Amino acid sequence: MTIAGSDSGGGAGIQADLKSFAAMGVYGTSAITAITAQNTLGVTDVLELPTSLIESQIDAIVSDIGSDSVKTGMLSSSEIIQTVADRISHHGLNTLVVDPVMVAKGGDRLLHEQAVGALRDILVPLATVVTPNAPEAEILTGMTITNVEDARIAARILVDEIGAACAVVKGGHLEGPATDVLYDGSEFTLFTQERIPTKNTHGTGCTFASATAAGLAKGLSTQDAVRDAKAYVTAAIQSSFEIGGGHGPLNHFFELWGRND
């Protein structure tokens, strides 16, 4: 199940999550937290849904279909974060991937500044895996991240001090090859791919977190789920679409449609 916002452009959010679930071989359900008017250029409008409706969506899914894993994305307010955390705890949903969505690819804020503390203190401690990029990890940890060693320190803080079971600090915003740092509370694992020269990276964070959640739902270890997600996102970027005038979307179904690289 994905609990996240809707992207009308189809490249990120709920739409990217459901595509990723399908491509990774699991059945996806969704609880929508917000509706965005969005395209490859940016976000032009946002409507947060009432917390009662978010709660009802989660309850409806769990009471009938169930959920082997949950992925959270855009949770824009403290009230929404608290509602989602409450329902996750109430239903005993113990496999949770938290993508701490803060800013859209075009630079638009998707998380109220006053809600950062709720995200860090309420939701991240419930996470099986938290998957921030470097700027998000900086906000959550209060440190500056400029290289892989900084990412290691941030990942350790997210686990040892903030309370996530595992953390992946993604390296897409750092210099050099794209290296993601996984820390599981005892050891580090690095996943490195050569950087792909493209602006079409809209939805990479959503896609990575959803692919990781899909792997966990299939019973993979966290390390294997992250490894598969990294490979999947890399291939989807390599075959991304030239759509719109801004950051184009990934090709989530490259195995079915063929690759553009």
N, C-alpha and C positions, 0 to 999 in steps of 0.2 A: 504494500500500500504506500502511495505517495501522498503526503500532506504538504501542499505547496500552492503557489499562485499559478494562475493561468496566463500564458503568453499568447496573445492573439496572433503574433507572427509565427507561432509554431516551433520556434527554435529552442526555447528553454522552458523552464517551469514544468507544469503538469504534462504538457504535450511532449517535451523531450523525455520526461520520466517514463511515460507510457510506451513511447517508441523504444526506449532502452530496455525496458522490461521485456517487451515482445521480442526484440532482437536477441536478448540473452536467454530466451526460452522459458520465461515465467509469465504467469497471468497477473496482470496489473489492475489494481483498483485505485481510486483517488478520492481524497477529501480536499476540496478547493478552499483555500483560505482568503484569496483575493483575486479580483479580475483586473488585469492590466490591459490598457490600450497601448500596444507595443509593436514595433517593427524592427528592422535591422539598424535603424538610425537612433532609436531610443524609446523611452517610455513617455507617453503623453498624458496618461490619466491612470488612476488607480482607485478601485473601490474595494475596501476591506469588507469581507462578509461578517455578519453577526457571529459572535462566538457560539451562540446557541445552535446555529446552523452548522458550523464546523463540528461541534460536538455531535450533532445528530448524524452527520455523514460518517464520522468515525464509528459511532455506535452501530449504525446500520450495516456497515461492512463487517465489523468484527462479529456481530451477533449471528450472521448468516454465512458469510464466505470465509471469515477468518483471515489471518495474516501471518505468514511465516517470517516476514521481515517488514520493517517500516523505514521509509526514507522521508525526512523532512527537508523542506526547502524554504521558500519565502514565508516567514512568520513575522509580520511587520510590526506588531505591537506587543507590549508586555502582557496585555490581556489575552491575546491569541496564543502567545508562548505558554502562558500558565494553563490555558484551556487544553492545549495539545499535550502538555506534560502530564496534566491530571488524567486525561483519557488513556494515555500510554500506560501510566502506572495502574489505573483502575482495571484495565484489561490484561495486565501482565504481559505487555508486548516487550519482550526482553531483547529482541534483536533490532537495534535501532541505528540507522546511519543518519547523522546530523550534518547537513550541508549548511553552514552558517551564512546564508545569503544576506549580503549587506548592500551591495551596489551592483546594478546591472552593467552589462558590457559597455554600454554607452556612457556610463558615469552617473546614472540616476540612482538615488538612494532608494532601497527597498526595505530598509529596516530603520525605524525611528531611533534616533540617537539615545533616547532615554530607555530603549528596550535592550540595549547591548548587555546591560547587567543581568537582565532576566534570562537572556540567551545563555550567557556564561554560567550563571549560578543555578539555574533551574533545569535547562534542557541538556547542556553539554554533559553534566554528571550522569545522565541516563544513557549516554551514547555507547553503543558497542564500538563504533568508529565515528570520529568527527573529522571532517574533510575540508579544512579551510585552505584557501590559497594564501600566499604570503601576506598580502595586505590585511586579510581577515584575521590571520593568526597574530599579526601585530596588534590589532585592536583587542583581541581576546586576551593576549598575554601582557600587553603594555611594553613590549620590547621592539627593537628595530631588527628587521630581517633582511640581510643583503646577500647571503650566501648559504650554502648547504649546512655549514656548521651552525649558523644561526637557526636554521630550520630544525636541526636536531634539538637545540635548546628549547625552542618553542614547543616542539612535539612533546618533550619531556614535561614541560610545565602544564600542558593541556591534560596530560595523564596524571602525573604525580601530585600536582597541586590543584587543578580544577576538577579532576575526577572522571574524565572519560576513560573507558577501558582501553581504547587504542586511539591513536591520532595519526592522520596523514597530513603533513604540511606539503602542499603542492608547489612545485617549482616553476610554474608557467610564467610568473612575473619576474623571475630572477635571470641573471645573465648566464650564458652558456647553455649546455644541453638541459632539457626539461627533466629535472630530477625531483621525484616525490620521495619524501622521507616518512617512513612508517615506524612508529614506536609502539610497542605492545606492553609496556610496563617493565620489560626486562631486556629487550634487545632492539636494535635498529635494523631495518631493511630498506635499502635504497632501490628505487625503480627509475631507470634512466632511459630516455629516448632522445634521439637527435631532434632539435627544434625544427618544426615545419614552417617554412616561410609563407604564411598566409594570414590575412585578416579575418578569415571566415572561421571564427572560434566561438560564435554565439552559442551558449548552452553547454560548454565543456564541463563546467562545474556540476551542473544538474546531471549531465550524462554520466560522469564519473561516479558520482554518489549513487545514482540509480543502478548502474551496472554492478557496483560493489554490493548493494542491497540484494540484487538478483542472485549474485554468487552466494551470499550468506543464506538466502532462502533455499538454495539448492544443497546446502549443507557443507559448502566449502569452508576451509579455515579462513580467517581474516587475511592472512598473507596471500593465499591463493586467490581469494576474491578480489583483493586490491590489484594483484598482478594481472588477472584477466581483465579487470576494468581498465587498467592502464593501456593494455594492448588494444582493447576495443576502442577506446577514445582516440588513440593515436591513428588507427586505421580510419575511423570516422572523420577525423580532421583531414587526413590525407586525401579523402574523396569528398570533401565538403562542397557545398553548392555556392555558385555565384548568383546570389539572389539579393535584390535590393541594392541600395546605395551605401550601406554601412557594413557591419559585421555579419556576414552570412552564416547560415546554420550548418551543422554537421550533417553528414549522410549516415543516419542511423541504420539504414538498411543496405549498406554497401554490399553485403554478401548476397542479397537478393537482386539488387539493381545494377550491380557492377560498380567498379571503382573508377573515379575520375583522374587518378594520379598515373 
